[in-house]
Amino acid sequence: MTKKLYVGSLPYETTENELKETFSKAGTVESVKIIIDKFTGRSKGFGFVEMSSEDEAKKAIETLNGQQMGERTIIVSEARPMTDRNSHSGGFRSHQNFGQRNNY
């Protein structure tokens, strides 16, 4: 069973091939995805690596977390499940009469 890892504090110029090569030292890499800003086309400085097993994922965390990659110290941890980004918890309040005029 595969295990997805979060990789943060990546140098912005890191490629997916470089990330795969780095994580291959800990085991079999199933997939790599660096998150790209949709407006600038530039890396956001984090991504995800999917290892082929739980043991390889643990080894990757133990050996790579806190290591230097380029001029940055990377963070490697288990990826958390994605949360619902459409919830209105970001300060926007939904009102029943939103957009309607009140005639007092």
N, C-alpha and C positions, 0 to 999 in steps of 0.2 A: 504494500500500500504506500502510495506517495505521500510526502509530507512537504507542505509549503512553508517557506521561510521568508521573512521580511529582511531586507538588506537596506539599511539607511546610512546616511552621511557619505554617499558615493561621490567621488569626483565627477563633475558634470560631463567630462569628456569620456567617461567609461563606456565601452561598448558592451553589448550583450555577449559577444564572443569572448571578451576579456573576463567578464563575470563568470561565464560558463567554465572557462579554463581555470580560474581561481577556485571555484567550488568543486571542480572535478578532482581536486587533490583529496577531498573528503569522501568521494564516492561518485555514484552515477547521477548525473544531472538530467532530469527529465525535461525541464523547460526553464527558460529565463525570460523575464520581462522587466525592462527598465521603463518607468513611467515617464512619459513625455508630456510637457505642457502643450495643450492644443493650440494656444495662441502664438507662442514663440517657437515651437518646434524643438525646444531645448529640454534636456533631461531635468527632472525635478529633484534629482539627487537621491532617489530611492527606487527600489524595485523588488521583485520577488523571484526566488529560485525554488524550484520544485525538485526535491531529492527523491530517489527511488524507494527509500525505506526510512523508517523511524530512526534506526541506528545510524544511518548515514547523515540524517538531519541533525541528530545530537552531536555527531562528530564534527559536522560543519560549524555548529554553534560554538562548541568547545574550542576548536582550533582557529576559527576565523573572526569571532567576535572580539573587537578591540585591536585588530591587526591594521597595519598601515596599508592603504591602497592609494597609490599616488601620494598626495600630501595630506590625505585625510584618514582619520581613524574610523573604520566602518563599524556599524552596529548590525549584529545578526541575531535574530530571535524568531520564535515561532510566529507565523502570520496569524493575526486574529481574523475571525469571520467578518465579512463585509457587513456594515450596518445599513439600514434603510436611509438613504440620503434624501428621500422625499418627505420625511417627517418634518413637521413644522416646529422643531425644537430650536431652531437657530434664531429666535427672536421675532419671528413673524407670527402674528396671532391671526388665527382664522376666526372670523365673526360671521354669524348667520346672515347679517345684513350688509356684509362687506360690499362697498361700491354703491350702496343705495343712499339716497339723500334722506335725511331725517327732517320732517316738517313739523317743528314744534310750535 
